[in-house]
C-alpha cells in the first residue's frame, strides 16, 4: 500500500531536527521510500512510502514527534483506483 506523509516542523525545532536528519535518522526501516520532498523555506515536506506494515510508519512518526507534526494519508495509483471507481459506477442506484 502507498502512503503520503506530510510533515511540518514544530516551532523552534529546525536545528535539532536537522542534526537528527543529517545523522541518518531520516530512514524508514522495513519501508520502501519512493521519494522525500522538501519545500524550501516552508519548514514542511512530503514522503511517499510503500509498505504492508503501517506500524513501521507509525513508529517513524513517533520517533520524530518531538520535532514534526505529521499527516498521513493512504493513497492509490490510477491503476488501483480505476477498477474501484468502475465498480462503484457500474451499478447505478
C-alpha positions in Angstrom: 0.0 0.0 0.0 1.1 3.6 -0.7 1.1 6.3 1.9 1.7 10.1 1.6 3.1 11.6 4.8 3.2 15.4 5.1 5.5 16.8 7.8 5.5 20.3 9.3 8.3 21.4 11.6 7.3 22.4 15.1 8.4 26.0 16.1 12.0 26.1 17.4 12.9 22.6 16.2 14.7 23.3 12.9 18.2 23.0 14.1 17.7 19.9 16.3 15.8 18.1 13.6 18.4 19.0 11.0 21.1 17.3 13.1 18.9 14.2 13.6 18.2 14.0 9.9 21.9 14.5 9.0 22.8 11.8 11.5 20.9 9.3 9.4 17.7 9.2 11.4 15.5 10.0 8.3 15.4 6.4 7.2 12.4 4.1 7.4 13.5 0.6 8.3 11.2 -2.0 6.7 9.5 0.5 4.5 10.3 1.4 0.8 10.7 5.1 0.5 9.7 6.2 -3.1 10.5 9.8 -2.6 11.1 12.5 0.0 10.5 16.2 -0.9 11.4 19.4 1.0 9.7 22.7 0.3 12.4 25.3 0.7 11.8 28.0 3.3 8.4 26.5 4.3 9.6 24.0 7.0 7.4 21.3 5.5 7.7 18.4 3.1 6.3 15.1 1.9 7.3 11.5 1.9 5.8 8.8 -0.4 6.1 5.3 1.1 5.2 1.8 0.1 4.6 -0.8 2.8 2.3 -3.5 4.0 3.3 -2.6 7.6 1.7 0.7 8.7 3.1 0.1 12.2 6.6 1.0 10.8 5.2 4.3 9.6 3.7 4.9 13.0 7.0 4.1 14.7 8.9 6.6 12.5 6.3 9.3 13.1 6.6 8.7 16.8 10.4 8.9 16.7 10.2 12.3 15.1 7.1 13.5 17.1 9.2 15.9 19.2 10.2 17.9 16.1 7.5 17.3 13.5 3.7 17.3 13.1 2.5 14.6 10.7 -0.5 14.0 8.5 -0.5 10.5 6.9 -2.8 9.6 4.0 -3.2 6.2 2.3 -3.1 6.8 -1.5 -3.8 4.8 -4.6 -2.4 5.0 -8.2 -4.7 5.5 -11.1 -4.4 1.8 -12.0 -5.6 0.9 -8.5 -8.3 3.5 -8.2 -9.8 2.8 -11.7 -11.3 -0.6 -11.0 -12.8 0.6 -7.8 -14.5 3.6 -9.3 -15.6 1.5 -12.3 -17.3 -1.0 -9.9 -18.9 1.8 -8.0 -20.5 3.4 -11.1 -21.3 0.1 -12.9 -24.2 -0.4 -10.5 -26.4 2.7 -10.7 -28.6 3.3 -7.7 
